[in-house]
C-alpha cells in the first residue's frame, strides 16, 4: 500500500523469483502445507498509526480491573483450567483493511485471541522476503524499534523466562503433523526448547515429564499451542498423558483460559470506530432488518469454522444455543493491495508479547491476502497472490 514500494515490487516480480522465494523459505525445514503469498504488504505510516491506536483501545479493556469478571462466562465449564495467571503472554488482533466514508484506509477488528500465533515463522518469513526480493533496508517487519535480535530476545524472555530451555516445551495435540509445524520447528531452533505432542508428556503426582535419551526430564513450563476445540468430546486422549484441567505443577504460556476470555466473546464489549457493531445473539430482542449486512459467528470455533456470511432470519431461528453466538456487522474489505491483475483484500494480525511484570509490546504482524469471500487459506485455494504474508513498514 506504499505505492512506491508496490510499483517497484510488481515491476520486478517474476514467477521464477517467487519459486526461488518458496524454496528458500522451506530450505532446511519442511514443505509448507499452507499457501504463502507472492508478496509482503507495504504498510503506510498512516495505517500503521491507526492499527497501533486500535490495538491500544482493545488492550485498555483487557487491562481493566473488571475484565476478568466481564469475561467469566466466556470459559466453557468443561474446559476451565485451574491456576489462571493475571494476564496472557500473547495477544493477537485481526483487522480487515477497509475504507471509511472519506475514502481513507481504516482497520476494522475481525477477531482477537489471547493465544499464540506464528511468532517464530513470521520473523523467518519477513527475513526471507527481504533477502530473496532484495527489498530496501529501510523496511522492517518490527514495531516499537525492535530488530530481529531484540525481538528474539523478547520472545525468549516471554517463553523461557527464568527456566532452562529443556524445561520448556511447545505442546500441541500432534505437533509434527500440524499445519503450523514449521513455526514449531523454527521456534524450537530460535529458543532451544522442546516440541512435544500431548502423548509425549507423562504425569507423576502433579508433575509433568518427558523422556529423552533414556532420561526423564521434569517439565516446568508449557508453551501451549493446543486448542481445546480441536479435542471436542475426545477427552480419552488425556488418558495416556495428562489432563490440563487438573491441578498441576506447571506454568502455562498462555494459560488456556485466556483463549476464551480474549476472543469473539470480548467484541460486544468494545465500542470503537475500529470495531464493527457486535451483539450477543441472546441479547437481541429485535433482529436488524438488514440481516444481509451482518455475519453470524459461533463463539467457540476457530479458523472461520461455522461462520454464516449471508445471514437469513431462518438461520437465526434454527440456532438452539443463542448464548454461544454473536451477530456482527459485516466488514467490507477494500482491495487495496495491487497485484499485477487487480486489487487484493488484506487482513492484518497484530502480534503482541506480554512479559511478566511489564506492558504488552506490539512486535510483528501477520497479513493474509484474499480474493475469496472469506480471508482464510481454505477459501482461496485456487487463486494466486493470496495467502499468508507479513507487513513491512518504513523504520
N, C-alpha and C positions, 0 to 999 in steps of 0.2 A: 504493500500500500504506500510505501515511499516510492513515488513514481520513478525517480532517477535509478534506484537500485532495481526496480521491477523491469524497467525498459532494458537496462543493460543485461540483466539475467536472461530475459526472454530472447534477446537478440543473439546471445551466445549459446543458448541451450541446444543440446542435441540428445537424441535417444542414446547414442553411444556413450555420452558422458554420464547420463542417468544410470545406465547399466554398470558403468565403472563405479559410480557412487554406491550402488547397492552391493556390489562385490566387495568394496572397501568396508562398507558398514557391517557386513557379515563376517569379514575376514577374522579368523581365529575364534569365532563364536559358533553360532548355529544358523541355519536358514530361518529367516524371519517369517512367521506364518500370517502376519497381517500386512496390509499394504502401507508402504511408506511413500509419501508424496514426492513428486519430482522437484519440489521447490520449498525453501523456507518461506515464512511470511515476514515481510519487512514492515515492522510496526512504527508508524509515525509517532512523534512525541506527544501530540495532542491526544491520540487514542491511548497511548501508554499512561498518560496522566489520569485519564478517565478510569482506566482499569484499576489503577492504584487507589483512586478515590472510592470506587465501587467496593473493592476488597476491604478497605478500611471501615466502611459502613457495616459490612457483614461482621467483621471481627469485633466491632463495638458491641453488637448484640451478643456474640458468643462470650465476651468477657464480662457482660453484665452479671451482677451478683445473683440475679433471679433466673439466669438462663437454665441452670440445671432443673429448677422447679418447672420452668416453662416447657422443657423438653422431656420431662419424666415419662410421659405416656408414649414417647416415641419408641421405647425399647420393648420389643415383644417379650412377654413374660418368660417364654420358653428359652430365650437367648440372653437373659440378663446375667452378666458375668460379675462376680464379686470383686472387691478391692479396686474399684474405679479410682483413677487419679484426678487431679484438679483440672487438667486441660489436655487436649490431644497434642501429639507431637507433629502431626501433619494436617494441613488444610489444603483442599483443592476446590476452586470455584470455577465453573464453566460458564463462559459468556458467549452468546451469539452476537456477532457484529452486525449492527443494523444501521438505519439512518433515521434521524428524527425529522420532525416536520420542516425543519430548516435545511434539510439535506446534509446535515453533519453526521459523521460517524458517531455511534453511541453503543456501548456494550450493554447487553441485557442478560441478566442471570438466567441460566437454564437449569443448572443443578449444582449441588455442593456436597462435599463429603469431608468428614473428619477421618480420613483414611488415606494411606499412601497411594501414590501414583508411580509413574516410571522415572523415579528420581535418579537412577543410575543411567538408564538408557538415554534420557533427554540430553545429558551432558555429552555423551558419546555421539549422539545424533548431530548435535549442533557442531561439534568439532569436525565431524566428517563432512557435513555440508560446506563448512568454511574451507576445509583443506582441498577437497576434490574440485569444487567450483571456483577455488581461488578468490574467495569473497574479500572485500575490503576489510582491513584490520580494525577500522573504527566501528565495526559492527560487533555486538556482543549478545549472547542469549541471556545474560545475567542481569538481574536488578540489583539495586542498592550498592553499587560499586563492587560487587563480587566479581572474581575471576574464577577460572577453573579450579585453581588450587584452594582458594579461600572457600569456595563452595564445597569442595570435597572435605575440607577440614570441618566445616559446619555439619555436613552430613554425618561425618564420623562422630562428632560431638553428640549429635542427637541420637544416633542409632547405637553406638557402643557405650557412650557415657564413661563411667569410671571402671568398666569391666575390661577384661581381656577379650580380644576378638573371638577366640574359640569358645568363649562362654555365651556368645550371642549367636542366634540363628534366625535367618529369614525362613519363615514357615508358610507353606500353602498345602492344600489338601493333597495334591500330587504335583509337587514343584517342577520336576523335569519336563512334564507334559503340559504345562500351562502355556497359553499363547504368549504370555509375558515372560517366558523362561529366559530370554536374552537379557532382560532387565535384571533378573535374579543373578545371572552369571556375572554381569558387569558390576553390580553392586558388591557381590562377594569378592571380586578381584580388587575393586577400589578399597574395600574396608577390611578384607581378610576374614570375614565372618563365614559361617556355615550356611548352606542352603539345604533345608530338610523338608521332606514331606511329613505330614501328620504321623504316618505309620513309622517313621524313623525315631520318633520320640517316645520314651517309655517313662512310666511313673513308679516311684517307690516312696511310699508315705505321701507327703505333699510336694516332693521334689521331682524335677524332670531331668532326664538324662538322654544322651545319645551315645552310640558306640562308634569308635574309630580306631582302627588297627588293634583291635582286641582290648582297647581301654574304654572304661565307662567315664564319660565326660559330663560333669554337672552343668546343666543349662540354667543360666541366671536371667536371661532376657530374651524375649521373642519379638522379632520384627515381623509383625503379623500381616500376612497377605491373604489369609483365609477369610472368605466371606460366608457367613452362616447361611445365606440364601442359597448358596450352591449345594449345601448339605441337605436342605429341606427336612424331610422326616427321616432321613437315613442316618440316624444317630448311632446306629450299630457300628459305624466306622470308628467310634471312640473306644470301643471295647478293647482293642489290642494296642491302644496308645494312651490317650488321656482325654478327659472331658474338660474343655475350657471353662465350663460353668461351675466346676468345683473350686473350693478354696485352695489355691496352690501357692507355693513359694516361687513365684515367677514375676518378673516385671514385663508388662505389655507395652509394645510400641506399635501402633497406638492401642490403648485399651479398647476391646471390641465394642463396648457400649457407645463410644463416640461415633462409630459408623452410623448408628441410628439417630443419635442426638443432632448431628450436623448432617442433614440430608434434605430430601424433599419436604420432610416434616417441618423443617425450620422456615421454609419460604413464606407461608402465610403470615408469619410474624414480622416480615421485613416490608417496610414501606419506604420506597425509594424510586427515583427516576430510573435507576438501573435494574429494577426488579419488576417483572410483569405481574399484574394483579393475579393473586393466587388465593384460593379458598379451600378449606377443608370441605369435602363434599357433604359431610354430615351436618355442617353448619349452614348450608344453603337452604333457606326456606323457599325461595323463588329462584328458579333457574334463569340465567340470562336468555333473552330472546334470540341473541345472535350466537348460538352454540357453535356455529361453524367457525367462529373466531377464537375457540378455546381448544385446549388439549386436555385429555383425561389421563391422569397418571396414577399408577399404584404406588403407594408409599414404600412398600417393601419389594423392590425388584432392582435389578442392575442392568447396565448395558442396553437400556432402552426397551427391555422386555415388558410386554403388557400395555404399552402406551397406545392410546387410541387418538389418532390425529384428527380425523374427520368425525367429530362427535355429533351424535344424534340423540334425541330425547330417549329413544328406546335403549341406547347403550347405558344410560344412567339408570333407567328403570330396571335393567337386568342385573344391576350390582347389588349383591346381598349384604356386602360389608362396607357401606359408605364411609365408615370411620377409617378405612385403610386407603382412601383415595383423595386426591386433590384435583381441582379444576383450575387450570391455569390459562391465562390469556395467551394466545399464540404469539410467538416471536417471529417476525418476518425478517429472515436473514437477507442481507444485501450481498449480491455477488460482487464483492469489492476486490478480490484477488484476480488479476488479469492473467489468464492462461493464453496461449497463442490463439485459441479458438473461442475466446469469450470469458465472461466473468464466472468466478467460483465463490461459493459461500464458505464462510470460515467461522470456526468456533475457537476461542482461546481459553485454555485452562491455566489459571494462575496457581502456582505451586509454592506453598509456604512450608518452612521448617520452624518448629516452636521448641527451642531448647528449654530445659528446666531452669526456672528462675529468671527467664528472660522474656522478651516480647516476641511475637510471631514475626518471621522475616520472610518477605517475598523474595524468592530466589530465581526461579526459572519458569518457563511456560511450556505447555504442550498445545499445539494447534492441530486442528483437524479440518481438512478441506473436503467439500462435498458438492456434488451435482444432484444427489438424490433428494428424496422427500425428507429424509432424516440424515443426521450427521454421521452416525456410527458406520464403521468399516463395512459391516454386513449389508448396509443399504447402498453401497457404492461399488459393488464387486466388478461391474462391467465397464467402469469408466477409467480414464487416465486423469492425471493432475488432481487426484483425490487421495485421501488417506492421512496418516499421521505425519506431523512435521513439528517445527519449533518456530517460535517468534524470535526475530533478530532485531535489535534496536541500535541506534547510534549511542556511543558512550557519552 
